[in-house]
């Protein structure tokens, strides 16, 4: 692990998200030009698809990070949405890099890529053993961006954004929704036989727990420990209150049993010669056997 960290400390790419977003923009523009003039689907040749990957198209292992998801219905609608997406994820990536530093952020992004490779291969294996389960989907940059968003929501939960530039909402709630949708996507994809979509969601969740699983486990342990302490404290409070209800006096003579409740005008004193806190009324404070 030390060698890995030293490698990234030496060769980390500063402003990594800027280069990723620039690649997204270039691919989007080229894909729009080629699809309109030559009817060539450039994005389809760059996404990560296990069937095509194992046919020898190994460039997909690296190019899928530059493919934006298909958003919107019309051309200008797609441009508007993709501009918003690029700006949003550039902001998230830059914030994470500012928090972690370039080396650690490079490691986080690369681990997300590696998770995509692993689960892409697993989807091919599952599809090979169970040919009745078909692979419909493909992996694009939206996979890694979702993982970055979950990381951002965990580190900066109180940051507020505006949906459609109008509705204010804290990032932590969107993070919870994204996480729940990913878990639901796993079960839904398995039911409908879309293995790659299930593996896509699992890749995001796996990379997230690689980086934040330990923190959540520690939070759970501390929360459980605090609950135990709180329960013990409440139990003690209940016992003290019950004792106070039963004991309706403050002072009691150790000889005659007189109390400040039964004899409100009587004064009580502690004996300094007796061991412990022995309390006596004025009739016995000087007339008792020291214990």
MIBA-476194 format. One record per residue: residue number from 1; x, y, z of N, C-alpha, C, CB in turn. Coordinates in steps of 0.001 Angstrom, whole numbers. Glycine has a CB too. Layout:
! MIBA-476194
num	n.east	n.north	n.up	ca.east	ca.north	ca.up	c.east	c.north	c.up	cb.east	cb.north	cb.up
NUM	X	Y	Z	X	Y	Z	X	Y	Z	X	Y	Z
...
This chain:
! MIBA-476194
num	n.east	n.north	n.up	ca.east	ca.north	ca.up	c.east	c.north	c.up	cb.east	cb.north	cb.up
1	832	-1210	0	0	0	0	866	1259	0	-941	6	1221
2	1990	1209	690	2890	2351	717	3450	2645	-670	4026	2103	1701
3	3728	1577	-1421	4243	1770	-2772	3191	2408	-3675	4704	437	-3361
4	1935	1994	-3487	850	2580	-4278	713	4066	-3964	-484	1847	-4004
5	755	4404	-2678	625	5804	-2288	1796	6628	-2803	527	5927	-770
6	2999	6083	-2704	4168	6815	-3200	4086	7017	-4709	5462	6070	-2838
7	3532	6016	-5422	3365	6143	-6874	2412	7290	-7198	2839	4820	-7483
8	1273	7335	-6521	302	8385	-6798	791	9746	-6312	-1030	8049	-6149
9	1571	9763	-5247	2145	11026	-4794	3089	11610	-5842	2886	10829	-3471
10	3708	10732	-6606	4680	11157	-7603	4040	11450	-8949	5742	10107	-7765
11	3048	10619	-9334	2503	10714	-10690	1028	11143	-10722	2653	9381	-11389
12	510	11659	-9650	-902	12068	-9629	-1160	13184	-10624	-1313	12519	-8222
13	-2326	13132	-11258	-2728	14144	-12236	-3501	15241	-11517	-3588	13516	-13380
14	-2976	16443	-11550	-3671	17570	-10951	-4893	17937	-11801	-2719	18782	-10804
15	-5969	18351	-11138	-7201	18736	-11833	-7689	17624	-12770	-6977	20030	-12629
16	-7707	16412	-12245	-8098	15253	-13045	-9491	15420	-13642	-8048	13991	-12197
17	-10418	15959	-12863	-11805	16060	-13336	-11909	17011	-14520	-12728	16531	-12201
18	-11022	17987	-14615	-11040	18899	-15759	-10742	18144	-17048	-10022	20036	-15561
19	-9773	17240	-16992	-9427	16449	-18180	-10544	15468	-18524	-8107	15689	-17955
20	-11173	14889	-17497	-12264	13946	-17748	-13434	14656	-18429	-12730	13289	-16429
21	-13810	15821	-17899	-14927	16573	-18477	-14580	17058	-19880	-15298	17769	-17578
22	-13339	17469	-20090	-12914	17881	-21431	-13048	16722	-22416	-11458	18393	-21406
23	-12671	15517	-21970	-12850	14338	-22817	-14314	14056	-23098	-12214	13127	-22168
24	-15173	14251	-22084	-16615	14078	-22285	-17149	15012	-23361	-17363	14316	-20980
25	-16709	16265	-23301	-17176	17267	-24266	-16706	16919	-25676	-16678	18673	-23872
26	-15449	16535	-25807	-14899	16194	-27130	-15638	15005	-27736	-13391	15880	-27027
27	-15858	13970	-26936	-16566	12786	-27430	-17995	13143	-27813	-16563	11666	-26371
28	-18654	13985	-27013	-20034	14363	-27319	-20113	15120	-28639	-20618	15216	-26187
29	-19195	16058	-28845	-19196	16850	-30087	-18893	15957	-31291	-18158	18002	-30002
30	-17869	15124	-31183	-17523	14232	-32292	-18650	13245	-32589	-16234	13470	-31976
31	-19282	12736	-31548	-20390	11793	-31743	-21563	12470	-32455	-20853	11218	-30386
32	-21836	13733	-32090	-22925	14469	-32753	-22614	14696	-34222	-23170	15817	-32058
33	-21378	15042	-34542	-20994	15293	-35936	-21025	14009	-36761	-19595	15919	-35999
34	-20426	12946	-36218	-20338	11690	-36964	-21702	11034	-37144	-19397	10729	-36257
35	-22553	11153	-36119	-23872	10528	-36232	-24756	11255	-37239	-24557	10495	-34870
36	-24597	12581	-37361	-25422	13342	-38298	-24926	13223	-39739	-25456	14802	-37887
37	-23619	13209	-39929	-23079	13215	-41295	-22811	11816	-41839	-21802	14017	-41336
38	-22366	10914	-40969	-21959	9594	-41454	-22750	8457	-40812	-20486	9387	-41199
39	-23730	8812	-39967	-24544	7807	-39274	-23666	6804	-38523	-25447	7068	-40277
40	-22636	7333	-37855	-21691	6500	-37109	-21855	6772	-35618	-20224	6772	-37561
41	-22097	5735	-34843	-22316	5855	-33396	-20975	5742	-32670	-23313	4761	-32888
42	-20320	6882	-32482	-19015	6885	-31819	-19132	6460	-30360	-18376	8273	-31908
43	-20144	6959	-29661	-20318	6619	-28245	-20516	5120	-28066	-21513	7383	-27650
44	-21221	4493	-29005	-21435	3050	-28923	-20155	2250	-29027	-22373	2616	-29997
45	-19125	2841	-29639	-17834	2168	-29771	-16902	2441	-28590	-17163	2597	-31055
46	-17340	3303	-27697	-16466	3685	-26585	-16967	3199	-25232	-16314	5177	-26549
47	-18268	2914	-25111	-18805	2456	-23828	-18257	1077	-23472	-20343	2421	-23871
48	-18369	746	-22188	-17846	-527	-21699	-18938	-1589	-21768	-17312	-385	-20250
49	-18805	-2482	-22747	-19758	-3574	-22951	-18999	-4884	-22918	-20534	-3413	-24295
50	-19363	-5813	-22029	-18579	-7047	-21888	-18549	-7912	-23145	-19125	-7858	-20754
51	-19649	-7924	-23904	-19682	-8752	-25108	-18649	-8285	-26119	-21075	-8731	-25735
52	-18635	-6963	-26376	-17675	-6410	-27330	-16260	-6399	-26756	-18085	-4994	-27732
53	-16158	-6199	-25434	-14842	-6181	-24804	-14122	-7501	-24997	-14966	-5869	-23323
54	-14829	-8598	-24785	-14195	-9914	-24908	-14088	-10381	-26355	-14967	-10935	-24104
55	-14528	-9529	-27277	-14262	-9775	-28694	-12949	-9132	-29124	-15415	-9244	-29556
56	-12302	-8447	-28194	-11002	-7842	-28474	-10997	-6326	-28483	-10509	-8325	-29775
57	-12119	-5681	-28223	-12187	-4222	-28242	-11753	-3665	-26875	-13628	-3744	-28602
58	-10468	-3808	-26605	-9933	-3498	-25276	-9897	-2002	-24983	-8543	-4067	-25139
59	-10008	-1163	-26040	-9980	273	-25777	-11161	729	-24911	-9980	1037	-27092
60	-12208	-85	-24878	-13390	258	-24090	-13076	343	-22596	-14491	-767	-24329
61	-12024	-336	-22159	-11641	-293	-20749	-11282	1123	-20300	-10465	-1229	-20499
62	-10874	1958	-21240	-10421	3305	-20895	-11339	4398	-21440	-9020	3519	-21412
63	-11959	4138	-22582	-12742	5200	-23228	-14117	5406	-22623	-12896	4898	-24680
64	-14618	4431	-21856	-15983	4571	-21326	-16129	5734	-20358	-16399	3298	-20635
65	-14996	6176	-19756	-15069	7291	-18808	-15340	8613	-19509	-13777	7390	-18010
66	-15216	8647	-20853	-15426	9887	-21601	-16780	9934	-22305	-14325	10060	-22618
67	-17639	8941	-22045	-18939	8891	-22707	-20013	9380	-21740	-19256	7450	-23203
68	-20727	10422	-22150	-21818	10949	-21340	-23090	10137	-21558	-22066	12427	-21669
69	-23940	10042	-20548	-25220	9338	-20742	-26124	10110	-21688	-25934	9124	-19395
70	-27037	9417	-22319	-27976	10071	-23230	-29071	10755	-22413	-28592	9043	-24233
71	-29081	12081	-22469	-30048	12875	-21708	-30821	13768	-22665	-29341	13726	-20611
72	-32095	13928	-22415	-32914	14790	-23258	-33408	14075	-24501	-32136	16016	-23654
73	-34311	14733	-25196	-34919	14148	-26393	-34389	14780	-27670	-36427	14296	-26339
74	-34267	16092	-27705	-33747	16773	-28883	-32277	17093	-28756	-34516	18036	-29135
75	-31676	17559	-29851	-30247	17848	-29867	-29888	18964	-28885	-29805	18231	-31275
76	-30629	20079	-28944	-30330	21207	-28064	-30698	20870	-26615	-31087	22470	-28531
77	-31697	20034	-26453	-32056	19575	-25110	-30917	18757	-24513	-33356	18741	-25146
78	-30325	17896	-25340	-29183	17096	-24887	-27998	17984	-24533	-28775	16083	-25964
79	-27770	19022	-25328	-26663	19944	-25043	-26873	20624	-23697	-26531	21003	-26160
80	-28106	21105	-23468	-28400	21786	-22205	-28169	20873	-21015	-29836	22291	-22196
81	-28708	19666	-21080	-28565	18736	-19963	-27112	18330	-19746	-29417	17499	-20200
82	-26386	18074	-20810	-24996	17634	-20674	-24099	18753	-20163	-24471	17122	-22009
83	-24415	20006	-20538	-23661	21131	-19980	-23866	21198	-18472	-24090	22463	-20641
84	-25098	21016	-18017	-25396	21021	-16591	-24703	19865	-15890	-26904	20952	-16358
85	-24741	18682	-16511	-24111	17504	-15911	-22613	17703	-15800	-24418	16244	-16732
86	-21980	18197	-16871	-20530	18404	-16865	-20125	19420	-15801	-20050	18871	-18246
87	-20887	20508	-15714	-20572	21528	-14710	-20722	20970	-13306	-21473	22756	-14886
88	-21815	20233	-13075	-22102	19700	-11745	-21017	18728	-11287	-23461	19005	-11737
89	-20637	17796	-12173	-19658	16792	-11768	-18237	17335	-11771	-19744	15590	-12676
90	-17981	18379	-12539	-16679	19035	-12431	-16554	19709	-11064	-16486	20072	-13572
91	-17650	20321	-10615	-17664	20950	-9289	-17471	19908	-8192	-18982	21711	-9067
92	-18152	18777	-8299	-18017	17711	-7305	-16599	17153	-7293	-19022	16588	-7583
93	-16072	16847	-8497	-14718	16292	-8574	-13676	17249	-8036	-14380	15930	-10000
94	-13818	18533	-8349	-12865	19531	-7853	-12952	19661	-6335	-13124	20896	-8514
95	-14171	19577	-5795	-14346	19647	-4339	-13694	18449	-3652	-15842	19711	-3980
96	-13869	17262	-4221	-13254	16070	-3648	-11728	16133	-3735	-13770	14818	-4358
97	-11218	16630	-4850	-9772	16754	-4989	-9221	17789	-4009	-9403	17135	-6430
98	-9999	18866	-3800	-9568	19854	-2818	-9580	19310	-1403	-10443	21071	-2895
99	-10490	18395	-1121	-10596	17797	220	-9513	16739	437	-11993	17170	422
100	-9339	15847	-527	-8400	14733	-389	-6989	15061	-861	-8910	13549	-1151
101	-6871	15964	-1811	-5611	16153	-2504	-5606	15328	-3784	-4423	15768	-1599
102	-4804	15739	-4754	-4779	15080	-6064	-4421	13595	-5982	-3794	15782	-6968
103	-3392	13183	-5207	-3046	11751	-5181	-4194	10866	-4699	-1840	11530	-4291
104	-4820	11244	-3613	-5894	10413	-3059	-7133	10433	-3956	-6261	10893	-1647
105	-7426	11574	-4571	-8558	11630	-5486	-8295	10780	-6726	-8849	13077	-5886
106	-7066	10784	-7211	-6704	9901	-8329	-6916	8441	-7967	-5246	10127	-8744
107	-6546	8084	-6739	-6746	6708	-6278	-8228	6361	-6225	-6109	6506	-4897
108	-9053	7292	-5738	-10493	7051	-5654	-11094	6838	-7040	-11190	8222	-4950
109	-10711	7686	-7972	-11264	7570	-9329	-10798	6280	-9995	-10856	8785	-10187
110	-9523	5955	-9819	-8995	4734	-10429	-9624	3492	-9810	-7473	4678	-10279
111	-9866	3512	-8512	-10507	2351	-7889	-11920	2173	-8427	-10535	2502	-6355
112	-12598	3289	-8758	-13904	3190	-9390	-13817	2552	-10761	-14537	4554	-9499
113	-12791	2920	-11520	-12575	2314	-12841	-12302	818	-12711	-11402	3006	-13571
114	-11462	456	-11747	-11136	-963	-11542	-12378	-1764	-11145	-10046	-1112	-10462
115	-13231	-1184	-10310	-14489	-1856	-9937	-15355	-2088	-11168	-15267	-1021	-8892
116	-15375	-1117	-12079	-16135	-1280	-13320	-15584	-2447	-14142	-16100	21	-14150
117	-14264	-2532	-14222	-13661	-3638	-14972	-14030	-4989	-14367	-12138	-3485	-15012
118	-13910	-5083	-13052	-14177	-6354	-12369	-15622	-6786	-12563	-13864	-6237	-10874
119	-16554	-5878	-12345	-17966	-6254	-12431	-18429	-6404	-13876	-18827	-5220	-11722
120	-17753	-5741	-14793	-18027	-5984	-16208	-17642	-7407	-16578	-17270	-4977	-17094
121	-16471	-7865	-16107	-16045	-9243	-16357	-16987	-10238	-15681	-14605	-9457	-15861
122	-17432	-9921	-14470	-18355	-10822	-13770	-19689	-10942	-14504	-18591	-10331	-12340
123	-20156	-9822	-15086	-21413	-9874	-15831	-21280	-10779	-17054	-21843	-8462	-16260
124	-20093	-10754	-17683	-19867	-11638	-18840	-19860	-13098	-18408	-18535	-11290	-19543
125	-19254	-13366	-17249	-19222	-14742	-16737	-20625	-15225	-16408	-18324	-14837	-15491
126	-21417	-14376	-15736	-22790	-14761	-15412	-23610	-14999	-16676	-23456	-13686	-14552
127	-23409	-14134	-17653	-24156	-14285	-18897	-23738	-15540	-19656	-23964	-13060	-19775
128	-22481	-15939	-19497	-21971	-17141	-20166	-22547	-18400	-19527	-20433	-17177	-20113
129	-22658	-18386	-18187	-23213	-19544	-17489	-24739	-19574	-17569	-22770	-19538	-16029
130	-25351	-18423	-17698	-26815	-18353	-17762	-27211	-17557	-18999	-27412	-17703	-16466
131	-27185	-18187	-20167	-27473	-17461	-21417	-28886	-16909	-21502	-27239	-18361	-22587
132	-29786	-17384	-20642	-31141	-16839	-20657	-31191	-15428	-20078	-32080	-17751	-19881
133	-30140	-15046	-19357	-30039	-13694	-18828	-29269	-12852	-19847	-29336	-13677	-17419
134	-29895	-11832	-20368	-29289	-11055	-21437	-28639	-9794	-20887	-30332	-10696	-22492
135	-27670	-9288	-21626	-26990	-8049	-21274	-27523	-6955	-22188	-25431	-8189	-21397
136	-28226	-5990	-21619	-28825	-4939	-22419	-28059	-3618	-22315	-30258	-4735	-21999
137	-27514	-3338	-21174	-26976	-2008	-20906	-25477	-1936	-21162	-27271	-1606	-19476
138	-24954	-705	-21027	-23526	-453	-21196	-23059	483	-20097	-23222	144	-22597
139	-21774	453	-19813	-21201	1306	-18782	-20628	2565	-19414	-20116	554	-17991
140	-21005	3723	-18852	-20481	5000	-19315	-19970	5792	-18111	-21570	5804	-20090
141	-19672	7076	-18329	-19115	7896	-17256	-20124	8144	-16137	-18634	9222	-17814
142	-21424	7957	-16425	-22439	8183	-15390	-22222	7276	-14189	-23838	7962	-15960
143	-21641	6108	-14434	-21345	5161	-13353	-20357	5771	-12363	-20781	3843	-13924
144	-19248	6289	-12865	-18234	6871	-11992	-18728	8168	-11362	-16945	7124	-12771
145	-19512	8933	-12120	-20038	10183	-11583	-20985	9947	-10411	-20754	10958	-12673
146	-21772	8870	-10494	-22659	8531	-9386	-21857	8210	-8130	-23556	7344	-9760
147	-20756	7477	-8303	-19886	7173	-7169	-19278	8425	-6569	-18785	6225	-7591
148	-18885	9374	-7421	-18340	10635	-6922	-19397	11422	-6154	-17794	11477	-8080
149	-20631	11377	-6632	-21697	12100	-5944	-21960	11521	-4554	-22979	12066	-6775
150	-21955	10188	-4433	-22146	9565	-3125	-21026	9962	-2169	-22209	8036	-3262
151	-19802	10014	-2689	-18674	10434	-1855	-18840	11889	-1418	-17343	10254	-2616
152	-19264	12737	-2350	-19474	14160	-2031	-20570	14320	-991	-19833	14957	-3302
153	-21671	13580	-1139	-22780	13670	-192	-22372	13198	1195	-23963	12855	-688
154	-21429	12255	1261	-20953	11757	2555	-20037	12762	3241	-20221	10431	2374
155	-19172	13394	2466	-18198	14322	3039	-18779	15714	3294	-17003	14435	2123
156	-19736	16124	2455	-20317	17464	2591	-21845	17362	2659	-19883	18379	1404
157	-22383	16711	3680	-23828	16431	3719	-24702	17680	3841	-24127	15514	4869
158	-24175	18762	4412	-24988	19947	4661	-24972	20948	3507	-24517	20622	5912
159	-24193	20652	2463	-24169	21551	1307	-25550	21557	647	-23067	21120	282
160	-26009	22728	305	-27346	22863	-284	-27240	23194	-1765	-28161	23950	447
161	-27997	22479	-2582	-28059	22767	-4004	-29514	23034	-4371	-27468	21592	-4848
162	-29714	23548	-5565	-31068	23859	-6024	-31398	23020	-7251	-31212	25369	-6342
163	-32403	22169	-7114	-32857	21348	-8228	-33592	22243	-9224	-33776	20183	-7733
164	-33181	22149	-10488	-33735	23009	-11537	-33537	24490	-11202	-35231	22710	-11736
165	-32493	24769	-10391	-32148	26132	-9987	-33239	26790	-9136	-31883	26978	-11216
166	-34172	26002	-8611	-35298	26568	-7850	-35433	25912	-6473	-36609	26400	-8637
167	-35558	24581	-6458	-35891	23855	-5229	-34628	23603	-4406	-36595	22515	-5560
168	-34510	24191	-3201	-33320	23950	-2375	-33417	22612	-1640	-33134	25092	-1361
169	-32322	21899	-1619	-32281	20620	-910	-30842	20327	-521	-32868	19467	-1782
170	-30673	19712	642	-29332	19362	1098	-28842	18107	376	-29317	19147	2629
171	-27544	18077	134	-26949	17000	-651	-27138	15638	15	-25467	17269	-867
172	-27174	15613	1341	-27271	14329	2037	-28566	13599	1684	-27186	14540	3551
173	-29664	14340	1466	-30923	13684	1127	-30868	13114	-288	-32096	14668	1260
174	-30238	13833	-1198	-30067	13300	-2547	-29149	12088	-2534	-29510	14376	-3486
175	-28132	12118	-1659	-27241	10971	-1541	-27971	9741	-1044	-26091	11292	-616
176	-28857	9912	-67	-29642	8789	448	-30549	8236	-644	-30478	9223	1671
177	-31152	9128	-1418	-32026	8683	-2512	-31232	7921	-3565	-32741	9886	-3158
178	-30061	8436	-3938	-29218	7757	-4918	-28805	6377	-4424	-27979	8597	-5228
179	-28424	6311	-3144	-28005	5026	-2583	-29154	4018	-2611	-27495	5211	-1142
180	-30341	4467	-2212	-31507	3577	-2209	-31849	3117	-3622	-32717	4282	-1579
181	-31733	4022	-4596	-32031	3663	-5983	-31028	2652	-6529	-32040	4911	-6862
182	-29770	2769	-6110	-28762	1798	-6549	-29057	406	-6001	-27363	2246	-6110
183	-29410	338	-4719	-29764	-952	-4113	-30983	-1536	-4809	-30035	-795	-2598
184	-31983	-693	-5072	-33185	-1150	-5769	-32856	-1596	-7183	-34240	-44	-5801
185	-31918	-917	-7819	-31531	-1260	-9191	-30914	-2649	-9263	-30550	-226	-9741
186	-30163	-3013	-8225	-29557	-4347	-8205	-30638	-5425	-8250	-28677	-4525	-6948
187	-31621	-5317	-7358	-32696	-6325	-7310	-33569	-6271	-8560	-33566	-6119	-6061
188	-33864	-5086	-9028	-34717	-4945	-10210	-34043	-5531	-11449	-35061	-3469	-10447
189	-32731	-5288	-11592	-32007	-5788	-12762	-31872	-7306	-12738	-30626	-5150	-12839
190	-31702	-7863	-11546	-31614	-9319	-11437	-32943	-9957	-11830	-31220	-9738	-10002
191	-34036	-9341	-11407	-35360	-9874	-11733	-35604	-9880	-13235	-36446	-9060	-11034
192	-35203	-8787	-13912	-35454	-8657	-15341	-34302	-9178	-16204	-35719	-7215	-15676
193	-33275	-9721	-15574	-32212	-10375	-16323	-31171	-9464	-16933	-32800	-11164	-17379
194	-31138	-8194	-16544	-30122	-7280	-17066	-28906	-7339	-16149	-30672	-5816	-17175
195	-28041	-8299	-16415	-26923	-8565	-15512	-25962	-7387	-15434	-26177	-9806	-15958
196	-25667	-6774	-16582	-24706	-5687	-16568	-25212	-4501	-15756	-24392	-5253	-17983
197	-26512	-4222	-15817	-27063	-3117	-15028	-26933	-3410	-13533	-28543	-2871	-15398
198	-27173	-4658	-13146	-26999	-5041	-11745	-25544	-4899	-11329	-27478	-6480	-11512
199	-24631	-5343	-12195	-23206	-5247	-11894	-22746	-3793	-11873	-22392	-6042	-12916
200	-23386	-2953	-12702	-23057	-1532	-12706	-23350	-902	-11351	-23836	-806	-13804
201	-24539	-1183	-10829	-24899	-657	-9511	-23990	-1224	-8424	-26363	-977	-9189
202	-23663	-2506	-8522	-22776	-3127	-7533	-21372	-2531	-7597	-22710	-4643	-7752
203	-20925	-2151	-8781	-19600	-1533	-8917	-19548	-204	-8169	-19250	-1318	-10406
204	-20603	591	-8308	-20670	1878	-7607	-20687	1665	-6098	-21916	2673	-8044
205	-21531	738	-5639	-21651	487	-4205	-20360	-77	-3626	-22804	-471	-3932
206	-19705	-970	-4389	-18455	-1571	-3905	-17375	-514	-3721	-17965	-2656	-4878
207	-17207	346	-4722	-16189	1394	-4611	-16513	2355	-3477	-16067	2163	-5928
208	-17800	2612	-3264	-18194	3499	-2169	-17807	2899	-818	-19707	3771	-2216
209	-18075	1617	-638	-17764	981	644	-16266	753	817	-18504	-347	765
210	-15524	675	-272	-14067	596	-151	-13533	1845	544	-13410	429	-1544
211	-14122	2978	212	-13625	4247	745	-14327	4688	2024	-13773	5318	-291
212	-15585	4296	2196	-16347	4822	3336	-16933	3731	4229	-17462	5702	2836
213	-16723	2469	3877	-17269	1387	4688	-16739	1392	6109	-16967	68	4047
214	-15442	1638	6258	-14829	1656	7587	-15401	2790	8435	-13302	1799	7472
215	-15599	3954	7816	-16161	5097	8550	-17576	4799	9030	-16161	6355	7666
216	-18394	4189	8164	-19769	3865	8561	-19792	2795	9636	-20582	3403	7353
217	-18857	1831	9565	-18791	801	10606	-18432	1421	11953	-17764	-284	10230
218	-17480	2363	11941	-17101	3043	13185	-18255	3891	13719	-15859	3925	12958
219	-18963	4551	12815	-20126	5343	13251	-21191	4449	13872	-20724	6127	12066
220	-21412	3288	13257	-22399	2361	13801	-21991	1842	15163	-22608	1202	12855
221	-20690	1553	15322	-20194	1054	16615	-20332	2131	17688	-18713	604	16497
222	-19969	3363	17350	-20086	4464	18317	-21547	4733	18651	-19426	5745	17768
223	-22416	4696	17627	-23843	4923	17863	-24423	3848	18768	-24608	4960	16538
224	-24045	2577	18520	-24525	1491	19372	-24033	1631	20802	-24090	153	18811
225	-22769	2024	20943	-22198	2206	22276	-22890	3350	23014	-20689	2475	22179
226	-23190	4422	22297	-23888	5558	22919	-25303	5176	23343	-23938	6751	21952
227	-25955	4331	22535	-27302	3878	22888	-27278	3054	24168	-27913	3056	21743
228	-26244	2200	24313	-26106	1397	25531	-25886	2301	26736	-24940	392	25394
229	-25005	3295	26573	-24748	4225	27677	-25997	5018	28041	-23614	5183	27312
230	-26742	5424	27026	-27968	6177	27269	-28992	5330	28016	-28558	6675	25950
231	-29097	4047	27614	-30037	3147	28285	-29625	2926	29742	-30115	1797	27541
232	-28301	2754	29981	-27822	2569	31347	-28082	3815	32194	-26326	2234	31346
233	-27868	4992	31590	-28108	6233	32316	-29581	6389	32680	-27645	7426	31490
234	-30473	6084	31725	-31904	6161	31994	-32313	5183	33082	-32697	5891	30726
235	-31690	3990	33076	-31997	2994	34096	-31602	3491	35481	-31285	1677	33786
236	-30430	4142	35559	-29996	4688	36847	-30925	5801	37317	-28563	5213	36746
237	-31337	6635	36382	-32242	7733	36734	-33562	7190	37274	-32501	8635	35512
238	-34062	6143	36626	-35320	5536	37079	-35167	4970	38475	-35773	4432	36111
239	-34020	4315	38747	-33787	3743	40073	-33696	4832	41138	-32508	2903	40072
240	-33015	5926	40798	-32882	7025	41758	-34242	7648	42052	-31911	8096	41225
241	-35032	7837	40975	-36364	8412	41179	-37241	7487	42015	-37036	8692	39831
242	-37139	6179	41746	-37934	5225	42526	-37505	5234	43992	-37797	3804	41943
243	-36209	5373	44199	-35696	5415	45566	-36161	6673	46283	-34168	5343	45568
244	-36171	7780	45551	-36621	9027	46156	-38109	9007	46475	-36310	10187	45240
245	-38869	8278	45635	-40299	8171	45919	-40531	7360	47187	-41041	7531	44734
246	-39764	6260	47329	-39895	5412	48511	-39360	6122	49754	-39154	4083	48300
247	-38238	6781	49609	-37607	7494	50717	-38052	8950	50678	-36051	7385	50648
248	-39029	9278	51518	-39598	10622	51505	-38992	11518	52585	-41102	10547	51685
249	-37752	11227	52981	-37074	12053	53978	-35629	12247	53546	-37149	11407	55396
250	-34983	13214	54159	-33574	13496	53853	-32645	13055	54975	-33381	14982	53587
251	-33106	13123	56204	-32267	12795	57364	-32965	11759	58240	-31947	14069	58189
252	-32152	10859	58805	-32708	9800	59661	-31692	9437	60738	-33089	8539	58821
253	-32153	9350	61959	-31281	9002	63080	-31008	7500	63065	-31919	9430	64432
254	-29732	7121	63204	-29346	5709	63164	-29738	4961	64446	-27842	5590	62940
255	-30098	5674	65512	-30442	5040	66798	-31948	4887	66945	-29883	5862	67976
256	-32651	5993	66877	-34097	5961	67146	-34957	5944	65890	-34479	7145	67980
257	-34364	6223	64752	-35127	6195	63515	-35936	7427	63237	-36015	5053	63524
258	-35745	8481	64014	-36463	9716	63749	-35996	10308	62408	-36248	10731	64908
259	-36907	10939	61708	-36584	11563	60433	-37030	13011	60444	-37239	10804	59268
260	-36517	13754	59445	-36952	15139	59340	-38401	15233	58867	-36040	15905	58389
261	-38959	14117	58371	-40358	14092	57977	-41249	13898	59190	-40609	12989	56953
262	-40828	12960	60070	-41645	12683	61263	-41440	13742	62350	-41307	11293	61824
263	-40233	14363	62407	-39931	15385	63395	-39312	16591	62661	-38963	14827	64510
264	-40127	17393	62039	-39609	18509	61221	-38817	19534	62017	-40749	19205	60530
265	-39000	19619	63304	-38267	20610	64099	-36960	20056	64657	-39135	21104	65238
266	-36700	18770	64450	-35490	18139	64975	-34320	18437	64038	-35689	16602	65139
267	-33154	18658	64654	-31929	18842	63875	-31126	17549	63887	-31081	20017	64437
268	-30402	17311	62797	-29617	16084	62637	-28173	16451	62322	-30211	15180	61515
269	-27254	15618	62824	-25818	15840	62618	-25129	14515	62269	-25172	16472	63887
270	-24017	14643	61515	-23182	13484	61226	-22105	13370	62289	-22553	13587	59816
271	-21800	12115	62667	-20762	11885	63682	-19428	11675	62993	-21109	10663	64581
272	-18438	12499	63358	-17126	12416	62711	-16310	11237	63232	-16352	13712	62922
273	-16716	10670	64376	-15970	9553	64951	-16449	8204	64417	-16088	9577	66465
274	-17639	8171	63860	-18164	6917	63292	-17667	6752	61858	-19723	6897	63332
275	-17441	5504	61475	-17015	5230	60097	-18220	5385	59176	-16392	3794	59967
276	-17976	5995	57986	-19073	6215	57072	-19890	7415	57490	-19948	4989	56989
277	-20968	7636	56787	-21840	8778	57074	-22963	8334	57994	-22414	9388	55766
278	-22685	8361	59299	-23676	8003	60305	-24350	9282	60800	-23020	7218	61489
279	-25685	9278	60713	-26442	10476	61043	-27289	10229	62298	-27337	10900	59851
280	-27329	11250	63165	-28039	11107	64445	-28850	12378	64721	-27033	10828	65617
281	-29930	12157	65469	-30709	13310	65909	-29995	13965	67081	-32157	12896	66301
282	-30470	15105	67535	-29803	15834	68601	-29883	15092	69934	-30408	17218	68740
283	-30848	14149	70052	-30946	13379	71301	-29860	12319	71376	-32327	12721	71422
284	-29320	11900	70254	-28347	10816	70252	-27006	11180	69626	-28916	9651	69535
285	-26825	12405	69180	-25554	12763	68554	-24395	12625	69555	-25618	14205	68000
286	-24661	12858	70832	-23632	12698	71860	-23903	11504	72766	-23533	13959	72695
287	-24879	10714	72407	-25281	9581	73241	-25503	8331	72373	-26571	9925	74038
288	-24401	7845	71855	-24484	6624	71024	-23117	5936	71025	-24936	6963	69546
289	-23118	4714	70618	-21863	3939	70517	-21266	4173	69141	-22109	2401	70763
290	-20028	4602	69155	-19352	4880	67867	-19080	3562	67113	-18005	5658	68107
291	-19364	3560	65872	-19175	2363	65054	-18084	2600	64018	-20493	1960	64363
